[in-house]
Amino acid sequence: MFSTKYIDMRKLKNSISLACVAMLLAVPVTAAESGAGKIEIVKGVTVSGLVEVEGSYVDTEDGSSTDLSLATFELDLDAKVTDWLRAHAVLLYEEDGDDELIVDEAYIRMKKEEMPFFAEAGRMTQAFGNFATGMISDPLTLELGETKHHATLRVGYEADPFTASVALMKGDVQKIGNDDSNTIVASISAAGEVNESIRYGLGASYISNIADTDGLQESYDSSFGETSDFVGGYSIYGIAGFGSFEIRAEYLAAAGEFSDGDMAGLKPQAYNFEIGYDLQLPMRFALRYAGAEDFGVEEQYGATFAYDLAEQATVALEYLHQKNDDLAKSDMVTLQLAMEF
């Protein structure tokens, strides 16, 4: 499964981020690997990362174009202070996103192993939507529902197979005359295995202010500013695995119509459906059918084939067709080389 990408964060200066990387890389690696894809650099501190390079060809009614990009560079740092207190941070660069190195996540987590309850504080990915995919390109549910990574206070419950949480953050879109931390994100999910060949994942989430997602902020209005009333949003998803097959489905939508801004009168929604299969060779493929309403895209379908060059390195080829609300069509072919470390 390919990693989900996180984009459109509040920008930080390159010099600060690069200094963080320089200090991290200056620490000598004296310990062995600590789990797949993680290296312990000092006691209690592990580092891992991801590099994705992509080449693409796009054909539209207006002509064709090609591109080559460093799609993703991600550096993850985990520090465990005690058996119940740890910190997590992610530095992220995306050429087609902010096009600079940013602090994507940085938060403190408090949880004892014997206790199911936890608390987190800092900048983090909001638990709205699932966005699971076996494709190179992001699903439309992510394009609509991914939230900006604001500083957040989150509390929750984790005990197999269930996870539930409630979070509070201050969004960029505020009610007229207010300047408050008043966006709430709530989620509940269950995941596990029935036996060695059957697995499942189910979940739902809610956000009290869906206008604060990345995709809608780009469409909502030029100032990202004020609204007369918040519009909530919800997501439901399901994942079912049967041996080498996996089925993924998600639906994400606004709970009502917007009353102001450029989205006034619209009720955006998106869905994504995928089927994946692992071959006996170190090869996988995925098929997608997706669509949206009041979000620019009418229909999207395609396929991805991936081959494992090594345990943590993959080359993948994707074809994606898209038809927009204005009936404009496009065909894209993407070749991706990805490596985790």
C-alpha positions, 0 to 999 in steps of 0.5 A: 500500500502506498503512503498517504500524502499530507499537503498544504501545511502552514509554511515555515522558513526553509532555513529553520527546517534545514537546520533541523535536518542538519542537526538530526543527520549530524547525530552518529548512528551507533545502534541497529535498526529498531523495527522495519524502516526505523533506525535507532540513532540514540537510545529511545530515538528512532528515525525513518523516512520516505523518498518518492520520485515521479515522472508523468505524462498528461494528455488533455483536449488542449494538448499534452505535457510531461513532468519529472519531480521529487514528489515526496521527501519525508523524515520521521523522528520518534523519541520515547522519554518514558514508558508513557511519554513520547514525541513524534515529528515529521519533516515533509517536502512535496514539490507539487505541494508547498515546494519547501521543507515544512514541519508536517507534524510535531506533537507529544503523546501520553499513554501508558501501555496498560491503559487504553486512554491517551492524550496528544498535544501539538501539530498533527494529522486530524483524524477526519477521513481514512484515505486508504489507497493502493494507487500512486495518486491521492483519492478524491476523498483526501483531496476534499477532506484532508485538513490543515495541520493546526495545533491540536489537543486530542484525547482518545481510547485505544483497545483492540480492535477499537479506536475513538478520539475527540480533538479540538483545534483553531481553524482558519475559517471562523464565524463572523466576529469570532476568533476561537478554537472551535473546530471539533474532530471526532472519530471511531474505528475498528480493525482486526483479523478474523483469521489468517486470511480475513481482515477488516477495517471500519470507521466513521469521523466528523468535523464541525467545520469542513470549510477548513479542509485544504481542498475547500479552502482553495475553493471557499473564498480568497480570504479563507476568512469568515462565515455566518455558520459552520458546515459540518462534514462526515466520512465513513469507510470500510476495508475488507481483505480476503487473502490476496484481495483487498477492497477499500471504499470511502464516502466523505461529504459536507453535512449541508449546503454552504451559506456564503463564500464561493461555495454558497449553495453547494454541498461537496461530496466525494467517494472512492472505491478500490480493489487490490490484489497481491500476486505471488511475485513481488507485484501488486495491482489496484483498480480505482473508481471514484467521483465527486459532486460540487467539487469539480470532478465528476468521474475518475478511474484507473489502475496501478501496477507495483513491483518490489525492487527490494523489501523497502523499494518499489517501482509503480506505474499508474494510468488515471482517467478523469472527467471534470464537471465542465466535461473536460477530460484528461489521461495521466500516466505516472511512473513512481520510484519509492523507497522507505528507510 
